[in-house]
Structure formats: structure tokens, C-alpha cells
Amino acid sequence: MEGKSFEEGEHIRIAWAITGSGDKLTECVTFMEQLTAKYNLEVHVYLSKEGVVVLKFYKLLKEVKDYFPKLSTEKGPNAPFLSGKIQLGTYDFVLIAPATANTVAKIAYGIADSLITNSAAQAMKADVPVYIFPVDQKEGEILTTLPNGSDLKLRMRKEDVENVEKLRRMRGISVLGRIEDIEEVVKKI
């Protein structure tokens, strides 16, 4: 592995937040499983309330729980106390993937009223890197796959894309253009 060398038993520690996006959810779960197997990763998964709903809808909740035994579900903006762990340096970085347009908009405008948006704000304040993979990155139509295998056409709104661009200009946040970019982040650590 390129980047920082780890002593035996040490891990790259990631706080991985999953929001309520179905688009790219299956791909994110699969890729994180592959990365965890390939690298020395310790992944603690944090689910937004809507993240739980969408993981159930896509029949991925059990898989995520089985593969990532450190899993916490949002009870409020500061419960579980992810912000405290971030401030204590527990994690090498925070990853929000996939990130809904709602989560992106809140972070872009400084709204920290959920577990994930509050934790992103606290990470930026504590100089802990935040990597976000937003699903709405380009205006226009996309096809996404529903849990039953059928396609759904979605139109990415100009407003949502503008919020992603605002994130790109924020100190402490890196916007990932592709899911595979997560591996480059891991290699840099």
C-alpha cells in the first residue's frame, strides 16, 4: 500500500456515513466491502435514519450489519456521539457515501441538524478530512437501478448540482467524483 505505513495491528480508521440515497448505494456497499478486504481498514458505519430505510428497501441492511460489525444508527444530531470521537482523533477521515442532495445542501449551507451533517461540521472544525460522494453531480437525466432490478430515470436538478459545487469550495471537504476515488483516499493515508 502506498502512503502512511502502519504497524502490525494498526488500521486506517474510517467513519463511514450512509444517507438515504438508493442511487449508487449498492455500488458503495460493494466497493467498501472490497476495500476493507484489500486494505487494513477499520470501518465504523453510521446510518442516518433514512439510510436505514433505504438499506432495508434495497435489502442491504443485513449485509452491511454482517460485514461491518461496528454499526450505529442515528438517534439524534449528537447521538451516537460521533462528533466526540471525531474530536478525539478516533478516525483518520469521515466518508459520506452515498450522499443525498438533502445532506449535501445542509452541509453546503452550514446546517448541522442531523448526525451526519453535525459530524461533518465538527470534522471540518477539528481538521479531520471529510470526503463526500454526492449522487447528484451533473445536471440531466440518469438511470438508476431499483431493488427489483428495474431502471428508474431521475433528473438531476440544477440546484442540487450547484450545492455540490459549493461543497467543492469548502475547506476541509473533498468531493469524490466516483466511488472508486475512495481507494485513492485510502492510499494517501
C-alpha positions in Angstrom: 0.0 0.0 0.0 1.2 3.5 -0.8 1.0 6.3 1.8 1.5 6.0 5.5 2.9 2.8 6.8 1.1 1.0 9.6 2.5 -1.2 12.3 1.0 -4.7 12.6 -2.4 -4.5 14.1 -2.9 -0.8 13.2 -5.7 0.2 10.9 -6.9 3.1 8.8 -10.0 4.1 10.8 -12.9 5.4 8.8 -16.3 6.8 10.0 -18.5 5.9 7.0 -21.8 7.6 6.9 -24.6 6.3 4.8 -27.5 8.6 4.0 -30.9 7.8 2.4 -29.8 7.6 -1.3 -30.7 4.5 -3.2 -28.7 5.7 -6.2 -25.2 4.2 -6.0 -26.0 2.6 -2.7 -25.3 -1.0 -3.8 -22.1 0.1 -5.5 -20.9 1.9 -2.4 -21.6 -1.1 -0.1 -19.9 -3.5 -2.5 -16.8 -1.2 -3.0 -16.4 -0.6 0.7 -16.5 -4.4 1.3 -13.8 -4.8 -1.3 -11.6 -2.0 0.1 -11.9 -3.4 3.6 -10.8 -6.8 2.4 -7.9 -5.3 0.3 -6.5 -2.8 2.9 -6.1 -2.6 6.6 -9.3 -0.8 7.3 -11.4 -0.4 10.4 -14.8 0.9 9.3 -17.4 2.1 11.7 -20.7 2.6 9.8 -23.0 5.4 10.8 -26.5 5.3 9.4 -28.8 8.2 9.1 -32.5 7.5 9.9 -33.3 7.5 6.2 -30.1 5.4 5.5 -31.7 2.6 7.5 -34.9 2.9 5.5 -33.2 2.8 2.1 -30.8 -0.1 3.1 -33.9 -2.1 4.1 -35.6 -1.2 0.8 -32.5 -2.4 -1.1 -32.2 -5.5 1.1 -28.7 -4.5 2.1 -29.1 -3.7 5.8 -28.3 -7.3 7.0 -25.3 -7.4 4.7 -23.9 -4.1 6.0 -24.5 -5.3 9.6 -22.8 -8.6 9.0 -19.8 -7.2 7.1 -19.3 -4.1 9.3 -19.9 -5.1 12.9 -19.3 -1.6 14.1 -22.6 0.0 13.1 -24.5 2.8 14.8 -27.9 4.3 13.8 -28.8 7.9 14.2 -31.0 8.8 17.2 -30.4 12.5 17.0 -27.9 15.1 15.8 -25.4 14.1 18.6 -26.4 10.5 19.2 -24.5 8.4 18.9 -21.7 10.8 19.9 -19.8 10.7 16.6 -18.7 14.3 17.0 -16.8 13.5 20.2 -15.0 10.6 18.5 -14.0 12.8 15.6 -12.7 15.5 18.0 -10.7 12.8 19.9 -9.0 11.8 16.6 -10.6 8.3 16.6 -10.9 8.4 12.8 -8.4 9.2 10.0 -11.3 10.6 7.9 -15.1 10.8 7.6 -16.7 9.4 4.4 -20.2 10.2 3.4 -21.2 7.8 0.6 -23.6 8.0 -1.0 -24.7 11.5 0.0 -28.2 12.6 -0.8 -29.0 16.1 -2.2 -30.5 16.9 1.1 -27.4 16.1 3.1 -25.2 18.0 0.5 -27.5 21.1 0.7 -27.4 21.1 4.5 -23.6 20.8 4.7 -23.2 23.4 1.9 -25.3 25.9 3.9 -23.9 25.1 7.4 -27.0 23.2 8.7 -25.9 20.7 11.3 -29.2 19.2 12.5 -28.6 15.5 11.8 -26.0 13.0 12.9 -24.2 13.1 9.6 -24.4 16.9 8.9 -23.4 17.7 12.5 -20.5 15.3 12.4 -19.3 16.7 9.0 -19.4 20.2 10.6 -17.4 19.1 13.6 -14.9 17.2 11.5 -14.2 20.4 9.5 -13.7 22.3 12.7 -11.3 19.7 14.1 -9.4 19.4 10.8 -10.4 15.8 10.2 -10.8 15.3 6.4 -14.3 14.8 5.1 -14.9 13.0 1.8 -18.3 13.2 0.2 -19.6 11.2 -2.7 -22.8 13.0 -3.8 -25.1 11.2 -6.1 -26.3 14.5 -7.8 -23.2 15.7 -9.6 -24.2 16.6 -13.1 -27.4 18.1 -14.4 -29.5 15.9 -16.6 -31.0 12.5 -16.6 -29.5 9.4 -15.2 -30.7 5.8 -14.9 -30.5 4.1 -11.5 -31.4 0.5 -10.6 -34.2 -0.2 -8.2 -34.1 -3.2 -5.8 -36.3 -5.3 -8.1 -33.7 -4.8 -10.9 -35.7 -2.3 -13.0 -34.4 1.0 -14.1 -35.6 4.4 -12.8 -34.9 7.6 -14.7 -34.0 10.5 -12.5 -33.4 14.1 -13.4 -30.6 15.9 -11.5 -31.6 19.4 -10.6 -29.5 22.5 -11.3 -29.9 23.5 -7.6 -28.5 20.2 -6.3 -25.5 20.3 -8.7 -24.8 23.9 -7.5 -24.8 22.7 -3.9 -22.2 20.1 -4.8 -20.1 22.8 -6.4 -20.4 24.8 -3.2 -19.1 21.8 -1.3 -16.1 21.6 -3.6 -15.1 25.1 -2.5 -15.4 24.4 1.2 -12.3 24.0 3.4 -12.0 20.5 4.8 -14.2 18.8 2.3 -13.2 16.8 -0.7 -15.9 15.8 -3.2 -15.4 12.4 -4.8 -16.5 12.2 -8.4 -16.6 8.4 -8.5 -17.0 5.7 -5.9 -13.6 4.3 -6.9 -12.0 7.6 -5.7 -12.4 6.3 -2.2 -9.5 3.9 -2.9 -7.2 6.8 -3.7 -8.1 8.4 -0.4 -7.2 5.2 1.4 -3.8 5.0 -0.4 -2.9 8.6 0.6 -3.4 7.9 4.4 
